[in-house]
Amino acid sequence: MASTDENGSNSLAADLSGTDQSNLFPYIDRDNVHGLNLVVPEQAKALIKPWSEREDTTQFADSGVDDQMIIHVPFAQNVRIKSVILKLGRGEMTPRHLKIFANYPNIIDFADAENTKPHLDISLLEGGTEAVEYPLRVAAFTSVHSLSLYFGDSVGGDQSRVYYVGFKGDSRTQRKEATKKIDIPAANAGDAPLVDRVKQNAGGQQTTAR
């Protein structure tokens, strides 16, 4: 499993290296990131780091009275999220499950989280030492303005630790603006109907959006 994690991390590093649109760190409203059941509430913000600091272990968040914690992550604008990248605590402090809720600002305590169906329930890898990417169902995370991450079920059953939380995807606002630019006719486009010109422009382009 160690070699798999290392390969995944190296692949992810190559994928995100120099690709600002894939790393959603700039779109996170870090000042309003907060957590529930943390030893130090302010530790929630420490999890949101630049990609270059994903392996840092000096800043982390520990759960408080038990092994459960919720991290609320708001975004400054709507984003599409393709994956979440996590660096977890080691040994008995490794959480083994993560529930992800999208656009649920009403999840204010653990009772709300227990009574609300998550958009995704992930079994987290154990024994890894590097940041690991967990792909998401893109269809469920196409226009996200906030996420609630519910960690729990630690190996030791007493406390969970998380070092890093990051996301891969793109900004929906930027995509919309780019589409508008394509639809604007050129000044010398003649009398061709706008619809025809848009179709002509779109016909020569390839897109990977799903």
Salt bridges, closest charged atoms under 4 A:
ASP15 OD2 - LYS168 NZ 2.04
GLU55 OE1 - LYS87 NZ 3.04
ASP56 OD2 - LYS49 NZ 3.22
ASP62 OD1 - ARG161 NE 2.71
ASP153 OD1 - ARG96 NH2 3.01
ASP153 OD2 - HIS97 ND1 3.03
ASP170 OD2 - ARG80 NH2 2.68
ASP170 OD1 - ARG172 NH1 3.53
ASP170 OD2 - ARG175 NH2 3.13
